[in-house]
Amino acid sequence: MRKLAKGIVKMAQKNQLEAVAECYSRAKLTDIAIRLGVDYLQGFYLGKPQPHVFVNATLVKAKSC
């Protein structure tokens, strides 16, 4: 499974795209995702689904830090 994920990440990078790991549900996956070169993580471990207005406000705050 890791070889498949790594291949997908490499393909995204080669095409100047960003890779998003979805269904992220455990902290242990952070190191794996970083080693694979994933750009973003998405899933319940990081937070529950929120309306887009809340998410946009959170992203703006994060960028200003």
C-alpha positions as CSV (number, residue, x, y, z in Angstrom):
1,M,0.0,0.0,0.0
2,R,2.9,2.4,0.8
3,K,4.4,1.8,-2.7
4,L,1.1,2.8,-4.3
5,A,0.7,5.9,-2.1
6,K,4.3,6.9,-2.8
7,G,3.8,6.4,-6.6
8,I,0.7,8.7,-6.4
9,V,2.6,11.4,-4.5
10,K,5.5,11.2,-7.0
11,M,3.1,11.5,-9.9
12,A,1.4,14.5,-8.3
13,Q,4.8,16.2,-7.7
14,K,6.0,15.5,-11.3
15,N,2.9,17.2,-12.5
16,Q,3.3,20.1,-10.1
17,L,0.2,19.2,-8.1
18,E,-0.2,19.0,-4.4
19,A,-1.0,15.6,-2.7
20,V,-3.7,15.3,-0.1
21,A,-4.0,12.3,2.2
22,E,-7.7,11.8,3.0
23,C,-9.4,9.7,5.7
24,Y,-6.6,10.7,8.1
25,S,-7.7,9.2,11.4
26,R,-4.6,8.4,13.5
27,A,-1.5,10.4,14.7
28,K,0.8,7.5,13.7
29,L,0.0,8.3,10.0
30,T,1.6,11.7,10.3
31,D,5.2,10.4,10.0
32,I,4.3,8.1,7.2
33,A,2.5,10.9,5.2
34,I,5.5,13.2,5.7
35,R,8.0,10.6,4.6
36,L,5.8,10.0,1.5
37,G,5.8,13.7,0.7
38,V,2.1,14.4,1.2
39,D,1.4,18.1,1.2
40,Y,-1.9,18.1,3.2
41,L,-3.7,15.8,5.6
42,Q,-7.5,15.7,5.8
43,G,-9.6,13.7,8.2
44,F,-11.4,13.3,11.5
45,Y,-8.2,13.1,13.5
46,L,-7.5,16.7,12.7
47,G,-11.0,18.0,13.2
48,K,-14.7,17.4,12.6
49,P,-16.3,18.6,9.3
50,Q,-17.1,22.3,9.5
51,P,-19.0,24.8,7.3
52,H,-16.7,26.4,4.7
53,V,-16.9,29.8,6.4
54,F,-15.4,28.4,9.6
55,V,-12.6,26.6,7.7
56,N,-11.7,29.7,5.7
57,A,-11.4,31.8,8.9
58,T,-9.2,29.1,10.5
59,L,-6.9,29.0,7.4
60,V,-6.6,32.8,7.4
61,K,-5.6,32.7,11.1
62,A,-3.1,29.9,10.5
63,K,-1.4,31.8,7.7
64,S,-1.0,35.0,9.8
65,C,0.9,33.1,12.6
